[in-house]
Amino acid sequence: MFQHTSGCADARSITDPCSRCDLLLGLEGVHVEHVQRGDDMIMITVSTPRQPTGCPACGVIATGRGRRPRVLHDVPGVTRVRVLWRQRVWRCVDAGCAKKTFVEQIPMLVAPRGSITRRAIAWAIGQLRREHATIQGLARQLGTSWKTVWRAVKPELERLADDPARFDGVSTLGVDEHIWHHVDPRRQGPKELTGMVDLSRDEHGRVRARLLDLVPGRSGKAYATWLQQRGDAFRRRVKVAALDPFAGYKNAIDDELEDAVAVLDAFHMVKLGTAAVNEVRRRVQQATLGHRGHKGDPLYGIQTILRAGKENLTAKQHARLHAAFTDREEHVEVEVAWQCAQQLRDAYRQADLTAGRVIAEQVVETFHTCPIPEIARLGRTLRRWRDAFLAYFTTERANNGGTEAINGIIELHRRLARGFRNRDNYRLRMLLAAGGLTP
Ligand SMILES: [Zn+2]
């Protein structure tokens, strides 16, 4: 423990604090008077040296009216930390002034009516952003309530969210939707949210996906309105727009992003191929056995193998596939469907984009004529989305994969917080967790 009074003996002037004051708080002109370590708490008593102070209303030099202790929650260490600020109270000497008395403010220490120090708020935001912290957990560590922590953190997040600089430099944009609640929409608004994700590459060619925004609804209109709000400069800068095959989003891209190429997401298309194979498998199973597959049925046992890439299969898995395909004549449909899905996958897997595009063009030209209805349907989807499907091969593999990663972060944080009831709070928390507030 050390102790010295305000007007710290080690400090030569207000702007030259002593090293101990500097070490503990690092705030110019704020002196540590006293540090007391209790069993479960450290109390740091601070104050500022007396100096002439003008009335904020009239400017007349005020007279001191003593001090009033104010306890602030500070960044916890091994134990909780409190800052006891002996806040100066002043009185205006001008009898006609409306101000009467006023208190000293140290904006760098704490907001005018705050109870959590500025640095503790910065610490809390860092914990939320990087350490998967929860508001409840931070409240516990600070020794205060959920409400107090959120009230301190929220304005800071709002300030960051309102900063237009966070939309700078977006050249590749992704879009996706997710369900954010499962209660009655009349109470909590639409269940779906449309999320916009920055998928631009950095100078090393890497994509560091950032969630840019969340808006209510799943519609082209939700996306288009958001794009309009971003302004001309933003819209002109976007050169690539990745999406899943949803016509609403495609229309928004066509209408609002004239210079951008729409790219259908590779992962999503491979998934559609896999889904088609699974549908064929189930249909053939039902038709040949008269019931859904059971354990021991030949097509039932290969369903996970059918989902994998051909190149990843072991010799044993190849043999099981072959056995299932040849078990009955009708199973040839499953084999053909599987070959088609593998061909689609193959287009994306080519190291050479030109070679990939050749395969992709074959897929577009042939699938829709396939006698297997599920594959023909996939083929019609691909023909309808031809340009966006092939754009993958001319945009250096632009894809919506970063958006999927963002959805994973959103999912994690929703579970950590055990649900959200307020959409604005949800948006701010997700923006923070998914990098949207850090330009
Ligand atoms: Zn005054």
Residues whose N, C-alpha, C, O or C-beta is under 5 A from the ligand:
A	BS01	ZN	C55 A57 C58 G59 C92 D94 C97 K99
